[in-house]
Each structure stands twice: as C-alpha cells, then as structure tokens.
Amino acid sequence: MTVAATLSLYIARVFAASVGVMLAGLTGLIALFDFIELLRRSATRTEATFAVVTEIAAMRLPWIIMQILPFAVLLGGIWAFWRLTRSSELVVARASGVSAWQFLAAPLLCALAMGAFATAALSPISAVMRARAEALENVYLRSGGGPLALNGGQLWLRQSDEGLVPQGVAILHARSVQLRETRLVAQDVSLFRLDAGDRLLERVEATRAELGPGVWQLENARTIQPGRLPSAPRPMALDTNMTVDRVQESFAPPDTLSVWALPGFISLLDRSGFSSIRHRLQFQTLLALPLLAGTMTLLAAGFSMRPSRRGGVARMIASGVAAGFALFVISKIAEEFGQSGALPPPLAAWAPAVSGLMLAVALLLHLEDG
C-alpha cells in the first residue's frame, strides 16, 4: 500500500507538471491570436491605443484559462502517461501488482482539485476581469457605447409591483437610456401596471425616469386608466429591486458573473421576468467543471497507457485527442440545446462530462482486463 501511495504521488507530480506546461502553452497561444484580433479591430479606432488593447487582452486571460482547462488536462495527461509508459515505469508498476486504478487515484484527485479551484477561486477573478474587458471593449472597440445598446438603445424591464394589492407586475419601456456614472437615466418612459392576472390596470407616461437606490423616480408622469381622463403631470416613484449594476449585468454575458453570484442573480432574473436559461446553464457548467477535468484525466490514461511494444502508439494518442475534440463538439451542441430550452440546463451541462466518464471507465476496464 505504501509503494502504491508513493507511486501515485510521483505520477501525480508528473501529471500536474505536464498539465501546467500544457495550460501555459495553450493559454499563451490563444491569447496571442486574441491579441492580434484585437489589434486588427483597433486599427480604425484612434482612441483604442496599444495600451488599451493590451489591457483588454490581459483581462481575458483568466477566462481563457477557464475555457481551455479541460483540454489542457487531456493533452497534459496524454503527454504525462505516454512518457511514463515509454519509460516502462507504468509497465513495471502494473507487473508488480499495482492496478491502474491505484496509481490513477492521485492524478484523478489532482484533476478534480484543479477543476474545483477553477470553479471556486478562478471563476470570481475571471468574472471580474471579463466584465472589465467587456466594458473597455464596449467603449473603445464597439459602436453604441455600452451593453444597454444591445437592445437598439431601448430598454424593456419587467419587475414585480409591490404598490399593487395583491402584488402585480410593472413593465417599463424607455425609448432611450443613458448611463451616467452610477445613474441610469431613461427618456420617454411608458409604464404598464398589471395585476396578478396580467390585466392592465393603468398606464403611466413620463418624460424622464432615473433609477435610484430601490426606486424609479419618474418626472412629469401622467396616469391613464380605463374610463378616466389622464391625470395632470406630477412626480412619481416606483419601488424596484433592480440596480444599475444588475440592469447592466442582465445584458452582459453570463461568464461575467462568478459561480457565487450566479444563484442570487438567477433568482433576481426569475422575479423580474428575465429569462435565466443562459445563466442557469453557465452555473451548471461551472459546477460540472471538476467532473469534466476528471473525465479528461481518465480519457488521457485510457488512450495513452498502451505499451509501446504493441505498436500503434501514435494512433492511440491521436484517438485520445479526437475523443477530446468529439467531447468538445458534444458539449457545444448540448449547450446550444440548453440555451434554446430544448434541454434542461443541468442535463445540457452534465451530460457531456458523464458520457465521457463512462467512455473513459470502459477504456480503462478494457485496458486492465487486457
């Protein structure tokens, strides 16, 4: 048992070093292409200086690491296990009675720990830096000046209306919005107040609305109710659970939110009437990342621990890379189905990892029996 534990720790060190080298290499390569693309996009924008482009590219690095971590584990694992097999270290270990499951326990735990660290610790860093990169890109490299322009400059907002008894729904529409530091100012606002049965109770027209802490402040608001004349213009306040940051985040990609912030934001989206499918899928994908990293480790072992004397090593390694690419394609297809609502987000996020795990276990069982 002591020999197996010592061997497992040795293999884990080799595995971790290989994955680290592969992760650094892939991150550098992808970041280089991303930087070149940013330079190309900034060529026609004088305000997008080299320093700004460099900052945007640097802010994307944690997000790139999150995206390629499973494939770094796969390629680094194939490299590590192939080197150990070629040097006959794994062959001798198996001949001495140590099973593949024993010396793979430590690398598997190492991969699970990498995935858990990426989900729990790297995800918040990636989210903050990704949001910063998105903000810089909106200012310097995109037309429109901000994420609120994604709706053509118009804002539609649905929220609960606690001013109605029983509680109803308020739908706010603004023809134009402007973000001024920490304030959101909307022009030409229409507010529709509905009861719990979605029946229109009144309509409010205002020339201007400003989102403050916990309240919308409407100016020159005129209330129009069925069977009554419009009221005189007056100031009006509408309680809200939305903030400027949350309105912006609702139009931002889900990967600008960390795994710790996603559950609360998903709940807020559901209460406010926004679709939370993309955010639910992102949350489940982050939770499944450790399992996916572990799956890639077992796939790497199953495709690279064949003794060299049997031949076909290049074919086996190529098969491992192809299996990882196929798993990537399956995960993207499942993600598209999940975003469209055809698959529940948990199934779309966990199915690729679970299916790859079953394939890896089958390969290792065949390798052990053979």
N, C-alpha and C positions, 0 to 999 in steps of 0.2 A: 504494500500500500504506500509506503514511503517512497519507493522507487517511482511508482506511478505518479505520485504527487509532485515529486521533483521534476520528472519528465514533463508533466503537464505545465508546470510553471515555466520551464525552459521553452516549450513550444509557444506558450502564451507570450513570452517576451519577444520571440522571433516574429510571431504573428502581429503583435502590436507595433513593432518597429516597421514591418512591411506595410501595414495599413497606414501608419503615419507618413511614410515616404510617399506612398501612392496618393494619399489625400492631399499632401502638399503639392505634388506634381500636377495632379488633375486640377486643383484649385488655381494654381498659377497659370496653367494653360487656358482654362476657361476665362479667368479674369483678364488675361491678355487679349483674347478675342473680344470680350465685352468692352474693354478699354478702347480697342481700335474702333469698334462700332460707335461708341460714344464720341470719339474724335471725329468720325465721319459725320455724325449728326450735328456736331457743333461747328462744322466748317462754315456754315452760312449764318451763324449767330455770333456777332461780335462780343456780346455780353458773356457768352459761355467761354471763359478763359480756360487755359490749360489746368490751372489750379482747381477750378470748379469741376472740370471733367475728372480729374484725379480724385477729388473728394467723393464724387458720386460713385466712381469705380471702387474706391476703398470701402465705402459704406455698404456695398453689396457683397463684400467678401463673406461675412458670416452666413448670409442667405445662400450663397453658392455652396459653402461647406455643408449646410443642411441638405441641399438638394443632391449632392453627389456622394454623401457619406455611405449609403448602401453599396454603391458601385465601387467606391474605394475599398470597402470591406471585402467585396467579392474579388476584385483584382489583386489586392494585397494578400488576401488569403490564398488565392491560387499560386501566387508567387512564393509565399512562405512555405506552403505544403509541398509544392513541387521541388523547392530547394531541399527540404528535409527528406523527401523521397529519393531524390537523385543522389544525395549523400548517404543513403541507406540507413539513416537514423530511424525513420519510421518503420522501415523493414525489420531492423533488428529489434525494435521495441515490440512490434507485433509478434515476431518469432519468439520473444521471451515470455509471451503470455499476456501482454498488456493489450487490451482491446482498444479499438478506435474510439469507442465511447468514453473510455477513461482518459486518454490523453487529449481528447477534444473538449472535455468539460471546461478546462481553464480558458482556451480560446473562445469558446461559446459564451462563457460568462463575461469575458473581456469585451466581446462584441455587444452583448446586451448592455453592459455598463456604458459603452460608447454611445449607444442609441439613447439610453436613459439620460446621460449627461447632455446630449444634444437637445433632447426634448425639454428637460427641466431647466438647464442653465444656459445653453446656447440660444434656445428659442427666444427668450426675452431680449437678449442682446441683438439677435438678428432682427427681431420685430422693430426695435427702436431705430437701428441703423437703416433698415429698409425703409421705414417711414421717412427718415431724414433724406434718404436718397430720392424717394418719390417726390418729396417737397421741392428739392433742388431741381429735379428733372422737370417738374411742372412749371417752375419759374423760368428756367434757362433753356430748356430743350423742347418744350411743348407749347402749342398755342392754347390760349384760353386762361392760363394763369392759375389753375388750381383744380383740385378734384371735384369741386362743385360744378365746374363747367362740363362735366361728363354728361349731364342731362340737358345740354344745349343752353346752359345759363339759367334754366328754370328749375325750381325746387318744388317737389311734391313731398309732403310729410304727413304721415298718419300717426296719431297718438291717441291715448286714452284721454277722455274729457271728464275730469273729476268734478267739473262745475255742474254737470247734469245729474239728476237723481231720477232713476238709477243711473249709474255711470254709463256714459255713452262714448262716442268716438268723434274726434275732431280731425278733419282733413284740411291741411293748409297748402295753398298753392301760391307761389310767388313767381312773377314773370321775370324777375332778375334778382340776383343775390350778389352781395359783395362781402368779402371777408376783410375786416379792418382790424388788424392785430388780433385781439381776443374777442371781437364783437362780430356777430353775423347780422347784417342789415339786409332786409328784403324790401323790394319795391312792388307796388301794385299787387297787394295781397288779397286773396279770396279765402275765406274760412268757412267751411261747411261743418255744421254741428249736427250729428246724427244720434239717435237714441240707440238703445241696446239692440233693437230690431232693424238697424240700418235705415230708419225712416228719417228723412230730412226734417229737422226742427227749425233751423234758421240758417241764414247765410249772412256773413259779415264781410263787407268790402272796406278795405283800409288802404290808404296811400302808402303807408310805410309801416314796417314791423321790425323790431330789434329783439334778438334773443339775448336775454339776460340770465342771471342765476335763477333757474327754476321757473322762469316766466317769459312769455312773449309779450312785449309792450307794443300795442297797436296804436297808431296815430290816425286821427280823422276816420274813425271806424263808424260805419253805418250798418245797422242791423236790419235785415229784411226777413220778415216772417210771413208765412202764407196768410192771405186775407187781411194784411195790415200794410199801412204806408211805411216806407223806410224811415228809420229814426234819424234824428239830427246827428251830424258828425260829432264824435266825442272820443276821448282816450279810452282804451280798453285793455285789460290784462287777461291773459290766458295762462293758467298754470301748465307746466310741462315738465317731463322727466328727461328731456333732451338737453344736451350741452353743445357748445360749438365743436368741441373735440369729437363728440360722438356723432354729430351730423357729418363731419368730415370723414370719420372712420367708416361710416356707413357707405360711402362711395369709394373707399380705399380698398385695395386688395386684402383678403383675409390674412395673408402672410405678413402684414404689418402689425398683427396682434399676436402676443405671446400665448403660450398654452395656458398660462394662468389667467390671462384677461379674457380669453375666448368664452368660457361658460357664462360669465356675467354679461358680456356683450350679446351673446346669443339670446339670453333671456330678455334683454332690452329690446332686441330686434323683434322678437315674438310679441312683446307687449305693445310695440309701436306700429306693428303691421308690416314691417320689412321682411323680406324673405331671408331666412338664415341658413339656407341649404349650403351655400359655399362655405360659410363659417363653421357649420357642423362638420362638413367634410374635412376641412382643414384641421379641426380639433381631433377628429378620429385618426387622421393621417399622422399627426404628431404622436398620438398615443400608440399607434402601431409601429412607429419607427424602431424601437428596440427589438421587437419581434422580427421586423424586416432585416435588421442588421444581423441578428442571429441566424435567420434563414440563409442569408448570403454566406455566412461562415460555413454552414453545413454544405451548401452547394459547392463552395470552393473546395472543401475537403473531399466531397464525393467525386468531383471531376479531376482532381489533381493528385490523389494518393495512389494511383496505379503504378506499380513498379516499372522502372524504365526498361527492364529486360523483356517485358512483354510487348514493347513497341507501341506505336500509336499514341505517344505522349502528346505530340502536337495536336492531334485530332481531339484528344480528350480535353486539353486546355481550351482549344477553340470551341468545343461543345459547351464548356463551362461559361465562356464569355457569351456565346449565343443564348444559353439558358438565361443568363442575367439580362441580356437585351430583351428576350421574349417576356421575361417578368416585368421589365420596364414598360413594354408596349401594353401588356395586360393591365398594369396599374393605371396607365393613362386612359385606356379605354374604359376601365371601371370608373375612373374619375369623371370622364365625360358623362357616363350614365348617371353617376351620382349627382352631378351638377344639374342635369336635366330633370331630375326627380324620378327617373325610371328605376333607380336602385336606392334603397335607404343608405344614407351616408355611412353608418357603421359597416354595412356589407361591402360598399364600394371601397372603403379604406382597408378593411381587414382581409378581404377575400384574396388579393394577390399574395400577401405575406403568408397566409395559411396554406394556399395551394402550393407555393414554392417550398414551404416547410415540409409538406407531405412528399413532394418530389425528392427533396434532399434526404429525408429519412429513408425513403425507398432505395435511393442510390447507396447510402451507407450500409443498409441491411444487405443489399446485394454484394457490396464490396467485402463485408465481413464474412458472409457465407461463402464467397468465392475464394 
